[in-house]
């Protein structure tokens, strides 16, 4: 049996950009999105963590330098919560609709 995400991948395309901070991922995603859209493709751009209202709040929390006492396990669970929302609310529906999803990081 094919999962919903696997089935969606058959219809749409999922492209992820990986690299360190400042490597130019966002710049390249914007350029590719513009090029693909000019060719008539429907494109959705997202980032990890983030991409949804709850994901953006988690992103702010994880990146907050004043946050102390959050262990690696807690940070991992926050990242998983952000990813779950992103896949369920944005990525899967876009792929099922045959769109191209460009993601700034996705491990």
C-alpha positions in Angstrom: 0.0 0.0 0.0 1.3 3.5 -0.9 1.2 6.1 1.8 -0.5 9.5 1.2 2.9 11.2 1.0 4.4 8.6 -1.4 1.3 8.8 -3.6 1.6 12.6 -3.6 5.2 12.4 -4.7 4.1 10.6 -7.8 1.9 13.6 -8.8 4.0 16.6 -7.8 7.7 17.2 -7.3 9.5 17.9 -4.1 12.9 19.6 -4.3 14.9 20.4 -1.2 17.9 22.7 -0.9 20.5 21.9 1.8 23.4 23.9 3.1 24.7 26.0 5.9 23.4 29.4 7.0 24.2 32.0 4.4 25.0 29.5 1.6 22.4 31.0 -0.7 19.6 28.4 -0.4 16.8 31.1 -0.2 18.3 33.0 -3.1 18.5 29.9 -5.3 14.9 28.8 -4.3 13.6 32.2 -5.2 15.4 32.1 -8.6 14.2 28.6 -9.4 10.6 29.4 -8.3 10.6 32.4 -10.6 11.9 30.4 -13.5 9.5 27.5 -13.0 6.5 29.9 -12.6 7.6 31.7 -15.8 7.3 28.3 -17.6 3.8 27.8 -16.3 4.5 25.6 -13.3 2.7 26.0 -10.0 5.3 26.3 -7.3 5.1 26.4 -3.5 8.2 27.5 -1.5 8.5 26.5 2.2 11.2 26.4 4.8 12.1 24.2 7.8 11.4 24.8 10.5 8.5 27.0 9.6 6.1 27.2 6.6 3.0 27.2 8.7 1.8 29.5 11.5 2.7 27.0 14.2 6.0 26.2 12.4 7.0 29.8 12.3 6.4 30.2 16.0 8.5 27.1 16.7 11.2 28.5 14.4 11.2 31.7 16.5 11.4 29.7 19.7 14.2 27.4 18.5 16.3 30.3 17.2 15.8 32.5 20.3 19.3 32.9 21.8 17.8 33.8 25.2 16.1 30.4 25.5 17.9 28.3 28.1 17.4 24.8 29.4 15.9 23.3 26.3 17.7 20.0 25.8 18.3 18.3 22.5 15.4 16.0 23.0 13.0 18.9 23.4 14.4 20.7 20.4 14.0 17.5 18.3 10.4 17.2 19.4 9.7 20.9 18.5 11.3 20.3 15.0 9.1 17.2 14.6 6.0 19.2 15.5 6.9 21.8 12.9 7.6 19.2 10.2 4.3 17.4 11.0 2.3 20.6 10.5 4.3 21.5 7.3 3.8 18.1 5.7 0.1 17.8 6.6 -1.0 21.4 5.9 1.3 22.5 3.0 3.5 19.9 1.4 1.1 16.9 0.9 -1.8 19.0 -0.4 0.6 20.8 -2.8 2.1 17.6 -4.1 -1.4 16.0 -4.5 -2.4 19.0 -6.6 0.6 18.3 -8.8 2.6 21.4 -7.7 6.3 21.7 -7.4 7.4 22.2 -3.8 10.7 23.9 -3.1 11.9 23.5 0.5 14.7 25.3 2.3 16.0 22.3 4.2 14.2 19.0 4.8 16.1 16.1 6.4 
